[in-house]
Amino acid sequence: MLLIGYGNPGRGDDGLGPAFSEGMAARGLPVLDVDTDYQLVAEHALTVSGHDLVVFADAEINGEEAFSFREVSPGAPEVLGSHSLVPETVLALCETLYGASPRAFVLGISGYDYGEVKEGLSDKAAVNLAEAETFFLNWLAETVPLEAAAHA
């Protein structure tokens, strides 16, 4: 399974995605490949193509809960540019370029402080990050054995 955490750690809570993926990488989970980046780019399609399951983790603005988790499918925006890639576009590129269609989810972690250039998460975002980590570890424990069994 692949986890891609993305966002800008130099912009406060926009760093939630990288904080999440780095925290998961530090756990050394053998079932989890981890990638951390500032933004999604076309090259992620190649990485995604080598996995059956992928989770994209990012900060979420105006989230109603501590985090959201939803399944996503390939799709393309009207304009394709280096700063406009979303998970659905990466999945579409993966499908078009590499013939792969992994199951994919987006984990959006609610953040609040994006305004100024500064490192570190707000206190509320840090609490949301911890809740998202607990959820993800439970989801991973339930999901990956099922995925592995399905491909055995």
C-alpha positions in Angstrom: 0.0 0.0 0.0 1.2 3.5 -0.8 0.6 6.7 1.3 1.4 10.1 -0.2 1.4 13.0 2.2 1.6 16.4 0.6 1.6 20.1 1.5 3.9 22.9 2.5 5.3 22.5 6.1 6.5 26.1 5.9 2.8 27.3 5.8 1.5 26.2 9.2 -1.3 23.7 9.0 -0.7 23.2 5.2 2.0 20.9 6.5 -0.5 18.4 7.9 -0.1 16.0 4.9 3.7 15.8 5.3 3.4 15.5 9.1 1.0 12.6 8.7 3.1 10.7 6.1 6.4 11.3 8.0 4.7 10.1 11.2 3.6 6.9 9.5 7.0 6.4 7.8 8.7 6.7 11.3 6.6 3.6 12.4 8.4 1.5 9.8 5.2 -0.5 8.9 6.3 -3.2 6.4 2.9 -3.0 4.5 3.2 0.7 3.9 5.3 2.6 1.3 5.4 6.3 2.1 6.0 9.3 -0.1 6.1 12.9 1.1 6.0 15.9 -1.2 5.0 19.6 -1.4 2.4 19.0 -4.1 1.0 16.3 -6.3 2.8 16.2 -9.7 2.4 14.0 -12.8 5.4 11.9 -11.8 3.3 10.5 -8.9 1.3 8.6 -11.4 4.2 6.2 -12.0 4.6 5.6 -8.2 0.9 5.1 -7.8 0.8 2.6 -10.7 2.9 0.2 -8.8 0.4 -0.2 -6.0 -3.1 -1.7 -5.6 -4.1 0.7 -2.8 -3.2 4.3 -2.3 -4.1 7.0 0.3 -3.5 10.7 -0.4 -3.1 12.7 2.8 -3.5 16.5 2.8 -4.6 19.4 4.9 -8.3 20.2 4.6 -9.6 23.8 4.8 -13.0 24.3 6.5 -13.4 20.7 7.5 -16.4 19.9 9.6 -14.7 17.2 11.6 -11.1 16.4 12.7 -10.6 14.6 9.4 -12.4 13.2 6.4 -11.8 10.0 4.5 -13.4 9.2 1.2 -12.8 7.0 -1.8 -11.9 8.7 -5.1 -11.8 7.6 -8.7 -9.9 8.8 -11.7 -11.0 12.2 -13.1 -9.4 15.2 -14.8 -9.7 18.9 -14.2 -10.5 21.3 -17.0 -7.0 22.6 -16.9 -3.9 20.5 -16.3 -1.0 22.5 -14.7 1.8 21.9 -12.3 0.0 23.4 -9.4 -3.5 22.0 -10.0 -3.1 18.3 -9.7 -5.5 16.6 -7.4 -5.7 12.9 -6.5 -8.3 12.2 -9.1 -6.0 13.6 -11.8 -3.0 11.6 -10.6 -5.3 8.5 -10.8 -6.4 9.4 -14.3 -2.8 9.8 -15.5 -1.9 6.5 -13.8 -4.7 4.8 -15.7 -3.9 6.5 -19.0 -0.1 6.2 -19.0 0.4 2.9 -17.1 -2.9 1.0 -17.4 -3.2 0.8 -13.6 -6.3 1.5 -11.6 -5.5 1.2 -7.9 -8.2 1.7 -5.3 -7.7 5.2 -3.8 -8.7 7.3 -0.8 -8.2 10.9 0.3 -7.5 11.6 4.0 -8.2 15.3 4.6 -7.0 16.5 8.0 -8.6 19.7 9.2 -6.3 22.7 9.6 -6.9 26.3 10.6 -3.8 28.4 10.3 -2.5 28.9 6.8 -1.8 32.6 6.6 1.8 33.3 7.4 5.0 31.7 6.5 5.9 29.6 9.6 6.7 26.0 10.5 4.7 24.0 12.9 1.0 23.1 13.3 -1.6 24.9 15.3 -2.7 23.2 18.5 -6.1 22.3 17.1 -4.5 20.8 13.9 -2.1 18.7 16.0 -5.1 17.2 17.8 -6.8 16.5 14.5 -3.5 14.9 13.2 -3.5 12.5 16.2 -7.1 11.5 15.6 -6.4 10.9 11.9 -3.4 8.8 12.8 -5.5 6.6 15.1 -8.2 6.2 12.5 -5.7 5.4 9.8 -3.8 2.7 11.8 -7.1 1.0 12.6 -8.2 1.2 9.0 -4.9 -0.1 7.8 -5.0 -3.1 10.1 -8.5 -4.0 8.9 -7.9 -3.2 5.2 -4.4 -4.4 4.2 -4.9 -8.1 5.3 -8.1 -8.1 3.2 -6.2 -6.6 0.2 -3.3 -9.0 0.6 -5.7 -12.0 0.8 -7.5 -10.9 -2.3 -4.3 -10.8 -4.3 -2.8 -14.0 -3.0 
